[in-house]
């Protein structure tokens, strides 16, 4: 089973993450940031990765540390659950529409972290949530998960739809990339023999 549990504690946040890469998209989120929980629900549901994420953070200051540190912990958990990445498809891509928003994601579980982020939000906030934190989350996820991640917003006028479509597009791409390739279930998907 490709599962993992990790804990990450700093002076700013106390986080636990449980993952099952071969799940059904079941989720339990409690980060103290309502909109972020909603986005993490989408990430789990549409990737079919079971996720249980808990975060006690310094949200009395703002949501930044909680969102970024969850991205760090989730990236670490994903890398740990993938192990040597034997048998995975490695690449994933998705073109995802959500009403006015159209988001494109392409990713590679390469071990080489890199984020290309071409997403602009028409508003600075979604409710009380700072829209700039969406990028911060994906930067942390890519860096600590060893993911080459490209996310582009092709259309969009509603900030909520843009953010949700981004999470869903990344989720669908992750689903494809972590799946076992039945034609190469025992091979590392690289000519180098390692990722």
Buried (B, 14 or more C-beta within 10 A) or exposed (E): EBBBEBEBEEEBBBBBBBBBBBBEBEBBBEBBBEBBBBBBBBBBBBBBBBBBBBBBBBBEEBBBBBBBBBBBBBBBBBBBBBEEBBBBBBBBBBEBBBBEBBBBBBBBBBBEBBBEBEBEBEEEEBEEBBBEBBBBBBBBBBBBBBBBBBBBBEEBEBBBBBBBBBBBBBBBBBBBBBBBEEEBEEEBBEEEEEB
